[in-house]
């Protein structure tokens, strides 16, 4: 569950709950909390899916 991992990571570093939830709201909006999410405009431009882009980057 990415939500708990994100919350716990920032809480352990002293970030306030309000700050964490603000950050998480942005992350949900930008990526759906999917760490493999490639911005949709770049999927079309580069010809990658989320998974194929991540695999290409990881193979370098």
C-alpha positions as CSV (number, residue, x, y, z in Angstrom):
1,X,0.0,0.0,0.0
2,X,1.8,3.1,-1.2
3,X,-0.2,5.5,0.9
4,X,1.0,4.1,4.2
5,X,4.6,3.9,2.9
6,X,4.6,7.5,1.8
7,X,3.0,8.7,5.0
8,X,5.4,6.7,7.2
9,X,8.4,7.9,5.3
10,X,7.7,11.6,5.7
11,X,6.3,11.2,9.3
12,X,9.6,9.6,10.3
13,X,11.4,12.6,9.0
14,X,9.3,15.0,11.1
15,X,6.9,16.3,8.5
16,X,3.5,17.3,9.9
17,X,0.4,15.3,9.1
18,X,-1.1,18.3,7.2
19,X,2.0,18.7,5.1
20,X,2.1,15.0,4.4
21,X,-1.5,15.0,3.3
22,X,-1.0,18.0,1.1
23,X,2.0,16.3,-0.6
24,X,0.0,13.1,-1.0
25,X,-2.9,15.0,-2.6
26,X,-0.5,16.3,-5.2
27,X,1.0,12.9,-5.7
28,X,-2.5,11.4,-6.2
29,X,-3.4,14.1,-8.7
30,X,-0.1,13.7,-10.6
31,X,0.5,10.0,-10.6
32,X,-2.3,8.2,-8.8
33,X,0.4,7.1,-6.4
34,X,1.7,4.8,-9.0
35,X,5.5,5.0,-8.9
36,X,5.8,3.7,-12.5
37,X,3.4,6.3,-13.9
38,X,4.8,8.2,-16.9
39,X,3.1,11.5,-17.7
40,X,0.4,10.8,-20.3
41,X,1.7,13.5,-22.7
42,X,5.0,11.7,-22.8
43,X,3.5,8.3,-23.4
44,X,2.2,9.5,-26.7
45,X,5.3,11.5,-27.6
46,X,7.9,8.9,-26.7
47,X,5.8,5.8,-27.6
48,X,6.1,4.2,-24.2
49,X,3.6,2.8,-21.7
50,X,4.2,3.2,-18.0
51,X,5.7,-0.2,-17.7
52,X,7.8,-0.1,-20.9
53,X,9.3,3.2,-20.0
54,X,10.2,2.0,-16.5
55,X,11.8,-1.1,-17.9
56,X,13.8,1.0,-20.4
57,X,15.1,3.3,-17.7
58,X,15.9,0.4,-15.3
59,X,17.9,-1.4,-18.0
60,X,20.4,1.5,-18.5
